[in-house]
Amino acid sequence: MVHKVFTWRYGGGRVFLCGSFNGWTERIQMINVEGCATVFQRILDLQPGYYQYKYLVDDVWRVDEEQHCVQDGFGMINNVAYVEETEILCPSFSAQSLHQNQGTPSGGSLHKPVFQLPINEIDVLRYRLSLHLSSSTVYDLMPDSGKVFALDVGAAVKQAFHLMYEEGVAVLPLWDEQNTKIVGMLTASDFISILLQLDRNRAILTDEEIEEHTISAWKDIKFRHHREVSGTSQPLCRTALIQAGPDESLKDVALRILHNKISAVPILSSSEDGSCPNLLFIACLSGILKHICRHLRRHLEFLPLLQQPVGNLPLGTWAREIGKSGDRLLLTLRASEPLSSALNLLIQARVSSVPIVDDNGILVDVYCRSDITSLANSNGYTRIQLDQTIISQALEIADVTSQSRYQTCTRFDSLYRVMELLSDQAVRRVIVIEASSRQVEGIITLRDIFSYFLA
């Protein structure tokens, strides 16, 4: 059983509490908080689960409109509460205002909670996840020990992508020694942009120039190119580093990643002498999702939405034949198409991967942005001709197993199963296939899951 505090803050002569925790059969009188004439409270011992409830204030049924409300199957508006094994008291009330009632017995006999969710299940789940992520911080993601890499902006591009390939990392923080701070992030997308530019300028660049180019020089070229494309004549002005602190909430970090369309943020803390920040961790959506799955695993029977087939939910990108509405349609490529087609598609469509299919639409493999770092091995990127190399050859160079980069599911697999697959840091997308034919029907990414939950 769990102590659950119910609070009515809006005054009245006599206030009672009634809800699904006692079958709506008994009115439990609430106690006026000493020193606060308008606040009434009651602590009940409840089993973990979802409950609907409302207040009877001076013979008038009321709900607290500042708390989460739902409409039940009879059209009545009730408050809703989710009780978990470790209950978190409402942050709007201090411990001092509650201590008078900590010993108050819970009146009435209690029955098993009503596990049926209200009609609008997604609102309840979003509310529950919002509370959990708001009360969790980056510290909850950080391991007790580990290593994190940062690379000087003066290092050669060749060295940077060798490190990314050898360590299997998708992003690298960039350190500016002159200003003693982290100034940016190097990603697989940067490597793709570099390859595309090399392909365009190969005739005017020598191998030595390619080998000696620094990260800083390539970032400058990229920045000037973006300014030329946008047509602005304003002075160069770089955007500030998108970062987070270890004590920030996981909800804030997830929203920052989503809104800025990035894959990860560096977690920085101030040094004791204030001279330069310490790089502690790289936070990404897969780590946050793993934290969510660990929390929800104990409560699946109370959250039927998580057991819904993903094909019934408005998330993911789908093939036109599936008939699901949405702004995006599934993009696929053939293994015989040139590598340049895959790279341009990844950049222009702003996607992290593209399914590779045969002539019948059957899944063969997936080409991901992170696969491009394999070309750093043996300096392959200095010799490869993007238009003359086909995708199947590039995948051979990558020499990775399909299970390490993606997983598959069907339209009938549950939302929670897909979430668990995506919580593996190496798996950033789940390909939806037809079970018997393995024809590709859709793709669900980490960003899809978080956009759905945090909408």
FIDODO-778878 format. One record per residue (C-alpha): residue number from 1; x, y, z. Coordinates in Angstrom, 3 decimals, decimal comma. Layout:
REM residues N
<node i="NUM" px="X" py="Y" pz="Z"/>
...
This chain:
REM residues 455
<node i="1" px="0,000" py="0,000" pz="0,000"/>
<node i="2" px="1,117" py="3,572" pz="-0,697"/>
<node i="3" px="0,331" py="6,812" pz="1,147"/>
<node i="4" px="-1,471" py="9,150" pz="-1,262"/>
<node i="5" px="-2,163" py="12,747" pz="-0,210"/>
<node i="6" px="-5,360" py="14,339" pz="-1,549"/>
<node i="7" px="-5,639" py="18,116" pz="-1,180"/>
<node i="8" px="-8,503" py="20,580" pz="-1,680"/>
<node i="9" px="-7,180" py="24,171" pz="-1,666"/>
<node i="10" px="-10,266" py="26,253" pz="-2,341"/>
<node i="11" px="-12,072" py="26,503" pz="0,983"/>
<node i="12" px="-15,510" py="25,409" pz="2,112"/>
<node i="13" px="-17,348" py="24,418" pz="5,272"/>
<node i="14" px="-17,330" py="20,622" pz="4,915"/>
<node i="15" px="-15,250" py="18,788" pz="2,285"/>
<node i="16" px="-15,514" py="15,093" pz="1,407"/>
<node i="17" px="-13,508" py="12,895" pz="-0,960"/>
<node i="18" px="-15,028" py="10,167" pz="-3,109"/>
<node i="19" px="-13,537" py="8,075" pz="-5,901"/>
<node i="20" px="-12,903" py="4,781" pz="-7,645"/>
<node i="21" px="-10,570" py="3,695" pz="-4,819"/>
<node i="22" px="-13,699" py="2,848" pz="-2,756"/>
<node i="23" px="-16,074" py="2,122" pz="-5,606"/>
<node i="24" px="-17,623" py="5,607" pz="-5,318"/>
<node i="25" px="-19,651" py="4,227" pz="-2,385"/>
<node i="26" px="-18,241" py="6,184" pz="0,569"/>
<node i="27" px="-17,585" py="9,855" pz="1,216"/>
<node i="28" px="-14,376" py="10,350" pz="3,197"/>
<node i="29" px="-14,261" py="13,545" pz="5,240"/>
<node i="30" px="-11,180" py="15,702" pz="4,663"/>
<node i="31" px="-9,323" py="17,493" pz="7,452"/>
<node i="32" px="-8,765" py="21,255" pz="7,525"/>
<node i="33" px="-5,023" py="22,031" pz="7,604"/>
<node i="34" px="-4,158" py="23,927" pz="10,779"/>
<node i="35" px="-3,233" py="27,534" pz="10,062"/>
<node i="36" px="-4,664" py="27,475" pz="6,534"/>
<node i="37" px="-8,438" py="27,871" pz="6,525"/>
<node i="38" px="-8,921" py="27,121" pz="2,820"/>
<node i="39" px="-6,870" py="23,901" pz="2,596"/>
<node i="40" px="-8,269" py="20,430" pz="3,330"/>
<node i="41" px="-6,306" py="17,187" pz="3,114"/>
<node i="42" px="-6,631" py="13,445" pz="3,566"/>
<node i="43" px="-4,045" py="10,677" pz="3,312"/>
<node i="44" px="-5,235" py="7,303" pz="2,026"/>
<node i="45" px="-3,424" py="3,968" pz="1,814"/>
<node i="46" px="-3,878" py="2,841" pz="-1,793"/>
<node i="47" px="-2,608" py="0,103" pz="-4,034"/>
<node i="48" px="-0,584" py="1,291" pz="-7,062"/>
<node i="49" px="-2,832" py="2,109" pz="-10,010"/>
<node i="50" px="-5,031" py="4,729" pz="-11,673"/>
<node i="51" px="-7,927" py="6,298" pz="-9,787"/>
<node i="52" px="-10,634" py="8,805" pz="-10,611"/>
<node i="53" px="-12,014" py="10,994" pz="-7,836"/>
<node i="54" px="-13,792" py="14,252" pz="-7,027"/>
<node i="55" px="-14,664" py="16,426" pz="-4,039"/>
<node i="56" px="-18,007" py="17,123" pz="-2,364"/>
<node i="57" px="-17,756" py="20,686" pz="-1,069"/>
<node i="58" px="-20,768" py="21,925" pz="0,920"/>
<node i="59" px="-23,013" py="19,411" pz="-0,891"/>
<node i="60" px="-21,726" py="20,442" pz="-4,357"/>
<node i="61" px="-19,596" py="18,064" pz="-6,451"/>
<node i="62" px="-16,361" py="19,808" pz="-7,501"/>
<node i="63" px="-13,089" py="18,973" pz="-9,279"/>
<node i="64" px="-9,711" py="20,659" pz="-8,926"/>
<node i="65" px="-9,353" py="22,249" pz="-12,357"/>
<node i="66" px="-5,637" py="22,878" pz="-11,784"/>
<node i="67" px="-5,028" py="19,125" pz="-11,550"/>
<node i="68" px="-5,375" py="16,592" pz="-14,350"/>
<node i="69" px="-9,035" py="16,027" pz="-15,305"/>
<node i="70" px="-10,660" py="13,430" pz="-17,551"/>
<node i="71" px="-14,138" py="12,606" pz="-18,787"/>
<node i="72" px="-15,450" py="9,177" pz="-17,841"/>
<node i="73" px="-17,696" py="6,904" pz="-19,880"/>
<node i="74" px="-20,812" py="8,648" pz="-18,535"/>
<node i="75" px="-19,662" py="12,131" pz="-19,501"/>
<node i="76" px="-18,723" py="13,130" pz="-15,933"/>
<node i="77" px="-15,556" py="15,167" pz="-15,340"/>
<node i="78" px="-13,304" py="13,762" pz="-12,621"/>
<node i="79" px="-9,792" py="14,303" pz="-11,358"/>
<node i="80" px="-7,392" py="11,453" pz="-12,053"/>
<node i="81" px="-4,439" py="10,265" pz="-9,974"/>
<node i="82" px="-1,746" py="7,719" pz="-10,671"/>
<node i="83" px="-0,352" py="6,027" pz="-7,578"/>
<node i="84" px="2,995" py="4,294" pz="-7,863"/>
<node i="85" px="5,040" py="2,367" pz="-5,355"/>
<node i="86" px="7,040" py="5,444" pz="-4,333"/>
<node i="87" px="4,523" py="8,278" pz="-4,257"/>
<node i="88" px="5,810" py="11,832" pz="-4,867"/>
<node i="89" px="4,014" py="14,511" pz="-2,871"/>
<node i="90" px="2,617" py="17,472" pz="-4,762"/>
<node i="91" px="5,439" py="20,037" pz="-5,115"/>
<node i="92" px="3,065" py="22,935" pz="-4,403"/>
<node i="93" px="2,904" py="21,946" pz="-0,720"/>
<node i="94" px="5,824" py="21,983" pz="1,669"/>
<node i="95" px="6,596" py="19,263" pz="4,161"/>
<node i="96" px="5,728" py="21,705" pz="6,981"/>
<node i="97" px="2,174" py="22,092" pz="5,709"/>
<node i="98" px="1,701" py="18,317" pz="5,629"/>
<node i="99" px="3,246" py="17,138" pz="8,890"/>
<node i="100" px="0,082" py="17,579" pz="10,925"/>
<node i="101" px="-1,670" py="14,907" pz="8,881"/>
<node i="102" px="1,031" py="12,295" pz="8,450"/>
<node i="103" px="-0,528" py="10,167" pz="11,171"/>
<node i="104" px="-4,112" py="10,573" pz="10,023"/>
<node i="105" px="-5,816" py="7,213" pz="9,499"/>
<node i="106" px="-7,491" py="6,583" pz="6,180"/>
<node i="107" px="-11,191" py="6,189" pz="6,680"/>
<node i="108" px="-13,274" py="3,603" pz="4,900"/>
<node i="109" px="-12,587" py="0,173" pz="3,523"/>
<node i="110" px="-10,554" py="0,088" pz="0,347"/>
<node i="111" px="-11,112" py="-2,128" pz="-2,665"/>
<node i="112" px="-8,973" py="-2,941" pz="-5,667"/>
<node i="113" px="-8,441" py="0,090" pz="-7,913"/>
<node i="114" px="-10,280" py="0,502" pz="-11,176"/>
<node i="115" px="-7,647" py="-0,185" pz="-13,840"/>
<node i="116" px="-9,700" py="0,994" pz="-16,816"/>
<node i="117" px="-8,202" py="4,138" pz="-18,287"/>
<node i="118" px="-10,369" py="7,103" pz="-19,224"/>
<node i="119" px="-11,413" py="7,501" pz="-22,831"/>
<node i="120" px="-8,493" py="9,754" pz="-23,677"/>
<node i="121" px="-5,713" py="7,301" pz="-22,791"/>
<node i="122" px="-2,905" py="9,227" pz="-24,475"/>
<node i="123" px="-3,530" py="12,338" pz="-22,347"/>
<node i="124" px="-3,241" py="10,277" pz="-19,178"/>
<node i="125" px="-0,024" py="8,597" pz="-20,326"/>
<node i="126" px="1,458" py="11,915" pz="-21,427"/>
<node i="127" px="0,584" py="13,416" pz="-18,071"/>
<node i="128" px="2,167" py="10,475" pz="-16,241"/>
<node i="129" px="5,354" py="10,611" pz="-18,298"/>
<node i="130" px="5,555" py="14,383" pz="-17,964"/>
<node i="131" px="5,455" py="14,060" pz="-14,172"/>
<node i="132" px="8,079" py="11,325" pz="-14,162"/>
<node i="133" px="10,480" py="13,058" pz="-16,561"/>
<node i="134" px="10,042" py="16,383" pz="-14,760"/>
<node i="135" px="11,019" py="14,756" pz="-11,461"/>
<node i="136" px="14,036" py="12,913" pz="-12,947"/>
<node i="137" px="17,343" py="14,570" pz="-13,784"/>
<node i="138" px="20,312" py="13,821" pz="-16,015"/>
<node i="139" px="22,045" py="12,375" pz="-12,952"/>
<node i="140" px="19,589" py="9,459" pz="-13,252"/>
<node i="141" px="21,087" py="8,597" pz="-16,661"/>
<node i="142" px="24,752" py="8,932" pz="-15,808"/>
<node i="143" px="26,700" py="5,735" pz="-15,022"/>
<node i="144" px="28,796" py="5,452" pz="-11,881"/>
<node i="145" px="31,885" py="5,371" pz="-14,077"/>
<node i="146" px="32,633" py="5,690" pz="-17,770"/>
<node i="147" px="34,499" py="7,646" pz="-20,389"/>
<node i="148" px="33,521" py="10,463" pz="-22,696"/>
<node i="149" px="35,564" py="11,812" pz="-25,599"/>
<node i="150" px="36,197" py="15,362" pz="-26,745"/>
<node i="151" px="38,370" py="16,410" pz="-29,673"/>
<node i="152" px="40,263" py="19,640" pz="-30,219"/>
<node i="153" px="38,886" py="21,766" pz="-33,059"/>
<node i="154" px="42,443" py="21,979" pz="-34,387"/>
<node i="155" px="42,604" py="18,215" pz="-34,969"/>
<node i="156" px="42,491" py="16,858" pz="-38,504"/>
<node i="157" px="39,178" py="15,658" pz="-39,887"/>
<node i="158" px="40,860" py="12,324" pz="-40,622"/>
<node i="159" px="41,709" py="11,885" pz="-36,937"/>
<node i="160" px="38,196" py="12,830" pz="-35,831"/>
<node i="161" px="36,411" py="10,283" pz="-37,970"/>
<node i="162" px="38,953" py="7,578" pz="-37,187"/>
<node i="163" px="38,113" py="8,118" pz="-33,521"/>
<node i="164" px="34,360" py="8,015" pz="-34,185"/>
<node i="165" px="34,738" py="4,777" pz="-36,133"/>
<node i="166" px="37,067" py="3,051" pz="-33,672"/>
<node i="167" px="35,032" py="3,984" pz="-30,595"/>
<node i="168" px="31,647" py="3,468" pz="-32,237"/>
<node i="169" px="30,323" py="6,911" pz="-31,278"/>
<node i="170" px="27,903" py="8,943" pz="-33,396"/>
<node i="171" px="28,804" py="12,377" pz="-31,986"/>
<node i="172" px="31,962" py="13,988" pz="-30,624"/>
<node i="173" px="32,117" py="17,169" pz="-28,518"/>
<node i="174" px="34,591" py="19,732" pz="-29,854"/>
<node i="175" px="37,030" py="21,426" pz="-27,488"/>
<node i="176" px="38,435" py="24,907" pz="-28,145"/>
<node i="177" px="41,740" py="25,088" pz="-26,292"/>
<node i="178" px="42,096" py="28,834" pz="-26,854"/>
<node i="179" px="38,761" py="29,620" pz="-25,197"/>
<node i="180" px="38,888" py="26,600" pz="-22,838"/>
<node i="181" px="35,368" py="25,400" pz="-23,533"/>
<node i="182" px="33,263" py="22,957" pz="-25,539"/>
<node i="183" px="32,173" py="24,832" pz="-28,666"/>
<node i="184" px="30,224" py="22,322" pz="-30,734"/>
<node i="185" px="29,496" py="18,753" pz="-31,721"/>
<node i="186" px="30,893" py="16,770" pz="-34,635"/>
<node i="187" px="28,376" py="14,305" pz="-36,083"/>
<node i="188" px="28,068" py="11,727" pz="-38,823"/>
<node i="189" px="26,095" py="14,349" pz="-40,768"/>
<node i="190" px="29,233" py="16,508" pz="-40,815"/>
<node i="191" px="31,168" py="13,628" pz="-42,345"/>
<node i="192" px="28,473" py="13,197" pz="-45,015"/>
<node i="193" px="28,644" py="16,908" pz="-45,835"/>
<node i="194" px="32,426" py="16,675" pz="-46,069"/>
<node i="195" px="32,226" py="13,684" pz="-48,415"/>
<node i="196" px="29,719" py="15,428" pz="-50,671"/>
<node i="197" px="31,919" py="18,520" pz="-50,795"/>
<node i="198" px="35,018" py="16,427" pz="-51,484"/>
<node i="199" px="33,171" py="14,778" pz="-54,327"/>
<node i="200" px="32,333" py="18,174" pz="-55,828"/>
<node i="201" px="35,825" py="19,645" pz="-55,366"/>
<node i="202" px="38,050" py="16,611" pz="-55,881"/>
<node i="203" px="39,579" py="18,150" pz="-58,989"/>
<node i="204" px="40,900" py="21,182" pz="-57,085"/>
<node i="205" px="41,957" py="19,516" pz="-53,825"/>
<node i="206" px="45,091" py="17,415" pz="-53,429"/>
<node i="207" px="45,226" py="14,370" pz="-51,167"/>
<node i="208" px="47,515" py="16,306" pz="-48,810"/>
<node i="209" px="45,013" py="19,152" pz="-48,518"/>
<node i="210" px="42,268" py="16,664" pz="-47,781"/>
<node i="211" px="44,376" py="14,911" pz="-45,135"/>
<node i="212" px="45,471" py="18,141" pz="-43,420"/>
<node i="213" px="42,109" py="19,894" pz="-43,197"/>
<node i="214" px="41,176" py="20,567" pz="-39,580"/>
<node i="215" px="37,757" py="20,298" pz="-38,009"/>
<node i="216" px="37,722" py="24,053" pz="-37,502"/>
<node i="217" px="38,463" py="24,672" pz="-41,193"/>
<node i="218" px="35,691" py="22,320" pz="-42,313"/>
<node i="219" px="33,225" py="23,923" pz="-39,903"/>
<node i="220" px="34,076" py="27,334" pz="-41,367"/>
<node i="221" px="33,497" py="26,044" pz="-44,905"/>
<node i="222" px="30,163" py="24,537" pz="-43,871"/>
<node i="223" px="29,091" py="27,740" pz="-42,138"/>
<node i="224" px="29,971" py="29,926" pz="-45,134"/>
<node i="225" px="28,159" py="27,516" pz="-47,444"/>
<node i="226" px="25,004" py="27,794" pz="-45,343"/>
<node i="227" px="25,268" py="31,573" pz="-45,433"/>
<node i="228" px="25,614" py="31,539" pz="-49,223"/>
<node i="229" px="22,630" py="29,209" pz="-49,591"/>
<node i="230" px="20,490" py="31,417" pz="-47,348"/>
<node i="231" px="21,567" py="34,503" pz="-49,299"/>
<node i="232" px="22,378" py="36,570" pz="-46,213"/>
<node i="233" px="25,084" py="39,234" pz="-46,208"/>
<node i="234" px="25,190" py="39,544" pz="-42,429"/>
<node i="235" px="28,509" py="39,021" pz="-40,618"/>
<node i="236" px="29,344" py="35,504" pz="-39,517"/>
<node i="237" px="27,607" py="34,721" pz="-36,238"/>
<node i="238" px="27,730" py="31,187" pz="-34,944"/>
<node i="239" px="24,884" py="29,735" pz="-32,931"/>
<node i="240" px="25,513" py="29,015" pz="-29,270"/>
<node i="241" px="26,306" py="25,486" pz="-28,164"/>
<node i="242" px="23,181" py="23,556" pz="-27,198"/>
<node i="243" px="24,010" py="21,968" pz="-23,859"/>
<node i="244" px="22,496" py="20,927" pz="-20,535"/>
<node i="245" px="23,484" py="20,590" pz="-16,909"/>
<node i="246" px="23,419" py="17,396" pz="-14,834"/>
<node i="247" px="20,640" py="18,687" pz="-12,569"/>
<node i="248" px="18,261" py="19,580" pz="-15,413"/>
<node i="249" px="15,107" py="17,502" pz="-15,793"/>
<node i="250" px="14,938" py="14,751" pz="-18,393"/>
<node i="251" px="11,831" py="16,383" pz="-19,834"/>
<node i="252" px="13,733" py="19,624" pz="-20,513"/>
<node i="253" px="16,626" py="17,723" pz="-22,093"/>
<node i="254" px="14,333" py="15,641" pz="-24,322"/>
<node i="255" px="12,440" py="18,730" pz="-25,486"/>
<node i="256" px="15,727" py="20,526" pz="-26,198"/>
<node i="257" px="16,864" py="17,656" pz="-28,414"/>
<node i="258" px="13,516" py="17,552" pz="-30,231"/>
<node i="259" px="13,116" py="21,289" pz="-30,761"/>
<node i="260" px="16,665" py="21,770" pz="-32,028"/>
<node i="261" px="16,516" py="18,697" pz="-34,295"/>
<node i="262" px="19,744" py="17,258" pz="-32,891"/>
<node i="263" px="20,647" py="13,760" pz="-31,743"/>
<node i="264" px="22,392" py="14,464" pz="-28,424"/>
<node i="265" px="23,501" py="17,201" pz="-26,042"/>
<node i="266" px="26,715" py="17,449" pz="-24,008"/>
<node i="267" px="26,204" py="17,557" pz="-20,249"/>
<node i="268" px="28,486" py="20,173" pz="-18,724"/>
<node i="269" px="29,112" py="21,300" pz="-15,161"/>
<node i="270" px="31,125" py="24,231" pz="-13,878"/>
<node i="271" px="34,559" py="23,472" pz="-12,471"/>
<node i="272" px="35,289" py="24,305" pz="-8,855"/>
<node i="273" px="37,471" py="27,276" pz="-9,776"/>
<node i="274" px="35,099" py="28,385" pz="-12,538"/>
<node i="275" px="37,881" py="28,293" pz="-15,120"/>
<node i="276" px="36,301" py="25,875" pz="-17,599"/>
<node i="277" px="33,303" py="23,530" pz="-17,697"/>
<node i="278" px="33,652" py="19,812" pz="-17,112"/>
<node i="279" px="32,287" py="17,446" pz="-19,753"/>
<node i="280" px="30,399" py="14,770" pz="-17,817"/>
<node i="281" px="28,205" py="12,895" pz="-20,246"/>
<node i="282" px="26,454" py="12,860" pz="-23,623"/>
<node i="283" px="22,672" py="12,669" pz="-23,214"/>
<node i="284" px="20,575" py="11,187" pz="-26,007"/>
<node i="285" px="16,973" py="10,100" pz="-26,503"/>
<node i="286" px="17,755" py="6,379" pz="-26,293"/>
<node i="287" px="19,110" py="6,798" pz="-22,768"/>
<node i="288" px="16,022" py="8,734" pz="-21,699"/>
<node i="289" px="13,756" py="6,113" pz="-23,287"/>
<node i="290" px="15,603" py="3,342" pz="-21,444"/>
<node i="291" px="14,937" py="5,228" pz="-18,211"/>
<node i="292" px="11,234" py="5,503" pz="-19,147"/>
<node i="293" px="10,943" py="1,785" pz="-19,959"/>
<node i="294" px="12,549" py="0,835" pz="-16,666"/>
<node i="295" px="9,970" py="2,985" pz="-14,870"/>
<node i="296" px="6,935" py="1,769" pz="-16,851"/>
<node i="297" px="7,826" py="-1,923" pz="-16,776"/>
<node i="298" px="6,163" py="-2,374" pz="-13,375"/>
<node i="299" px="2,940" py="-0,635" pz="-14,418"/>
<node i="300" px="2,064" py="-2,115" pz="-17,802"/>
<node i="301" px="-1,237" py="-3,563" pz="-16,578"/>
<node i="302" px="-2,371" py="-0,053" pz="-15,641"/>
<node i="303" px="-1,371" py="1,478" pz="-19,000"/>
<node i="304" px="-3,295" py="-0,258" pz="-21,778"/>
<node i="305" px="-2,119" py="2,255" pz="-24,379"/>
<node i="306" px="1,358" py="0,705" pz="-24,178"/>
<node i="307" px="-0,142" py="-2,607" pz="-25,280"/>
<node i="308" px="-1,802" py="-1,094" pz="-28,355"/>
<node i="309" px="-0,429" py="-2,205" pz="-31,768"/>
<node i="310" px="1,835" py="0,471" pz="-33,234"/>
<node i="311" px="-0,106" py="0,249" pz="-36,482"/>
<node i="312" px="-3,128" py="1,720" pz="-34,679"/>
<node i="313" px="-1,257" py="4,755" pz="-33,356"/>
<node i="314" px="-0,416" py="8,082" pz="-35,046"/>
<node i="315" px="3,359" py="7,762" pz="-34,987"/>
<node i="316" px="6,073" py="6,757" pz="-37,433"/>
<node i="317" px="6,505" py="7,065" pz="-41,192"/>
<node i="318" px="4,568" py="4,683" pz="-43,423"/>
<node i="319" px="4,428" py="3,462" pz="-46,997"/>
<node i="320" px="1,622" py="4,899" pz="-49,110"/>
<node i="321" px="0,097" py="1,430" pz="-49,506"/>
<node i="322" px="-0,612" py="1,207" pz="-45,771"/>
<node i="323" px="-3,078" py="4,079" pz="-46,097"/>
<node i="324" px="-2,099" py="5,924" pz="-42,908"/>
<node i="325" px="-2,447" py="9,698" pz="-43,021"/>
<node i="326" px="0,601" py="11,833" pz="-42,307"/>
<node i="327" px="2,873" py="14,546" pz="-43,632"/>
<node i="328" px="5,682" py="12,113" pz="-44,445"/>
<node i="329" px="5,884" py="9,119" pz="-46,726"/>
<node i="330" px="8,365" py="6,300" pz="-46,354"/>
<node i="331" px="11,525" py="6,712" pz="-48,440"/>
<node i="332" px="13,435" py="3,635" pz="-49,599"/>
<node i="333" px="16,352" py="2,905" pz="-51,921"/>
<node i="334" px="17,640" py="-0,099" pz="-53,874"/>
<node i="335" px="20,991" py="-1,690" pz="-53,066"/>
<node i="336" px="22,091" py="-1,062" pz="-56,667"/>
<node i="337" px="21,654" py="2,720" pz="-56,450"/>
<node i="338" px="24,736" py="4,954" pz="-56,046"/>
<node i="339" px="25,946" py="5,870" pz="-52,581"/>
<node i="340" px="25,526" py="9,545" pz="-53,473"/>
<node i="341" px="21,751" py="8,988" pz="-53,665"/>
<node i="342" px="21,689" py="7,660" pz="-50,112"/>
<node i="343" px="23,866" py="10,458" pz="-48,728"/>
<node i="344" px="21,890" py="13,215" pz="-50,439"/>
<node i="345" px="18,625" py="11,682" pz="-49,243"/>
<node i="346" px="19,850" py="11,488" pz="-45,646"/>
<node i="347" px="20,830" py="15,164" pz="-45,672"/>
<node i="348" px="17,996" py="16,661" pz="-47,719"/>
<node i="349" px="15,168" py="14,676" pz="-46,114"/>
<node i="350" px="16,695" py="15,157" pz="-42,632"/>
<node i="351" px="16,381" py="11,472" pz="-41,778"/>
<node i="352" px="18,863" py="9,310" pz="-39,898"/>
<node i="353" px="18,432" py="6,187" pz="-42,018"/>
<node i="354" px="16,823" py="4,789" pz="-45,159"/>
<node i="355" px="15,633" py="1,184" pz="-45,650"/>
<node i="356" px="17,315" py="-0,666" pz="-48,519"/>
<node i="357" px="14,868" py="-2,924" pz="-50,376"/>
<node i="358" px="14,857" py="-5,217" pz="-53,399"/>
<node i="359" px="12,613" py="-4,841" pz="-56,449"/>
<node i="360" px="9,705" py="-6,361" pz="-54,507"/>
<node i="361" px="10,023" py="-3,953" pz="-51,582"/>
<node i="362" px="11,478" py="-6,641" pz="-49,318"/>
<node i="363" px="13,888" py="-5,425" pz="-46,638"/>
<node i="364" px="17,537" py="-6,101" pz="-47,479"/>
<node i="365" px="19,347" py="-3,770" pz="-45,085"/>
<node i="366" px="19,326" py="-0,224" pz="-43,751"/>
<node i="367" px="21,803" py="2,536" pz="-44,557"/>
<node i="368" px="22,305" py="4,900" pz="-41,617"/>
<node i="369" px="24,145" py="8,160" pz="-41,198"/>
<node i="370" px="26,494" py="6,547" pz="-38,711"/>
<node i="371" px="27,554" py="3,938" pz="-41,309"/>
<node i="372" px="29,480" py="6,658" pz="-43,111"/>
<node i="373" px="32,215" py="6,713" pz="-40,446"/>
<node i="374" px="33,334" py="3,260" pz="-41,642"/>
<node i="375" px="34,923" py="5,045" pz="-44,615"/>
<node i="376" px="37,417" py="6,540" pz="-42,179"/>
<node i="377" px="38,952" py="3,094" pz="-41,918"/>
<node i="378" px="42,030" py="2,914" pz="-44,153"/>
<node i="379" px="41,256" py="6,431" pz="-45,450"/>
<node i="380" px="38,540" py="5,087" pz="-47,728"/>
<node i="381" px="36,836" py="8,464" pz="-47,918"/>
<node i="382" px="39,761" py="10,018" pz="-49,804"/>
<node i="383" px="39,452" py="7,513" pz="-52,650"/>
<node i="384" px="35,782" py="6,634" pz="-52,896"/>
<node i="385" px="33,756" py="7,897" pz="-55,878"/>
<node i="386" px="30,229" py="8,444" pz="-54,607"/>
<node i="387" px="28,545" py="8,129" pz="-58,002"/>
<node i="388" px="30,503" py="4,996" pz="-58,884"/>
<node i="389" px="30,046" py="3,213" pz="-55,551"/>
<node i="390" px="26,716" py="1,497" pz="-55,036"/>
<node i="391" px="24,971" py="1,165" pz="-51,683"/>
<node i="392" px="25,617" py="-2,583" pz="-51,377"/>
<node i="393" px="29,369" py="-1,932" pz="-51,693"/>
<node i="394" px="29,196" py="0,786" pz="-49,039"/>
<node i="395" px="27,427" py="-1,628" pz="-46,700"/>
<node i="396" px="30,187" py="-4,183" pz="-47,264"/>
<node i="397" px="32,733" py="-1,533" pz="-46,283"/>
<node i="398" px="30,703" py="-0,779" pz="-43,169"/>
<node i="399" px="30,909" py="-4,491" pz="-42,266"/>
<node i="400" px="28,272" py="-4,288" pz="-39,550"/>
<node i="401" px="25,533" py="-6,718" pz="-38,593"/>
<node i="402" px="21,981" py="-5,589" pz="-39,167"/>
<node i="403" px="21,019" py="-6,279" pz="-35,564"/>
<node i="404" px="23,459" py="-3,675" pz="-34,276"/>
<node i="405" px="21,849" py="-0,817" pz="-36,223"/>
<node i="406" px="18,150" py="-1,541" pz="-36,455"/>
<node i="407" px="15,439" py="-3,934" pz="-35,348"/>
<node i="408" px="12,212" py="-5,044" pz="-37,002"/>
<node i="409" px="8,629" py="-5,356" pz="-35,843"/>
<node i="410" px="5,172" py="-5,734" pz="-37,371"/>
<node i="411" px="2,208" py="-3,369" pz="-37,280"/>
<node i="412" px="0,707" py="-5,639" pz="-34,625"/>
<node i="413" px="3,564" py="-5,422" pz="-32,132"/>
<node i="414" px="2,837" py="-3,353" pz="-29,037"/>
<node i="415" px="4,011" py="0,193" pz="-28,499"/>
<node i="416" px="5,935" py="-0,922" pz="-25,417"/>
<node i="417" px="7,852" py="-3,593" pz="-27,352"/>
<node i="418" px="8,926" py="-0,982" pz="-29,905"/>
<node i="419" px="9,960" py="1,331" pz="-27,069"/>
<node i="420" px="12,117" py="-1,396" pz="-25,546"/>
<node i="421" px="13,788" py="-2,071" pz="-28,902"/>
<node i="422" px="14,558" py="1,635" pz="-29,348"/>
<node i="423" px="15,934" py="1,975" pz="-25,816"/>
<node i="424" px="19,038" py="0,077" pz="-26,981"/>
<node i="425" px="21,551" py="2,838" pz="-27,739"/>
<node i="426" px="22,754" py="1,046" pz="-30,880"/>
<node i="427" px="19,212" py="0,760" pz="-32,286"/>
<node i="428" px="17,864" py="4,140" pz="-33,338"/>
<node i="429" px="15,103" py="2,957" pz="-35,641"/>
<node i="430" px="12,672" py="0,036" pz="-35,909"/>
<node i="431" px="11,644" py="-1,088" pz="-39,393"/>
<node i="432" px="8,012" py="-2,191" pz="-39,645"/>
<node i="433" px="7,683" py="-5,180" pz="-41,965"/>
<node i="434" px="4,928" py="-7,530" pz="-43,096"/>
<node i="435" px="5,692" py="-10,712" pz="-41,176"/>
<node i="436" px="5,455" py="-13,296" pz="-43,955"/>
<node i="437" px="6,904" py="-11,375" pz="-46,910"/>
<node i="438" px="9,250" py="-8,975" pz="-45,018"/>
<node i="439" px="8,028" py="-6,138" pz="-47,220"/>
<node i="440" px="8,781" py="-2,772" pz="-45,641"/>
<node i="441" px="5,648" py="-1,007" pz="-44,375"/>
<node i="442" px="7,065" py="1,749" pz="-42,198"/>
<node i="443" px="9,759" py="3,002" pz="-39,868"/>
<node i="444" px="9,562" py="4,226" pz="-36,263"/>
<node i="445" px="12,372" py="6,269" pz="-34,742"/>
<node i="446" px="13,288" py="7,580" pz="-31,325"/>
<node i="447" px="12,162" py="11,036" pz="-32,404"/>
<node i="448" px="8,744" py="9,630" pz="-33,365"/>
<node i="449" px="8,258" py="8,143" pz="-29,895"/>
<node i="450" px="9,220" py="11,320" pz="-28,042"/>
<node i="451" px="7,232" py="13,577" pz="-30,367"/>
<node i="452" px="4,182" py="11,403" pz="-29,656"/>
<node i="453" px="4,628" py="11,463" pz="-25,883"/>
<node i="454" px="5,707" py="15,092" pz="-25,476"/>
<node i="455" px="3,369" py="16,651" pz="-28,060"/>
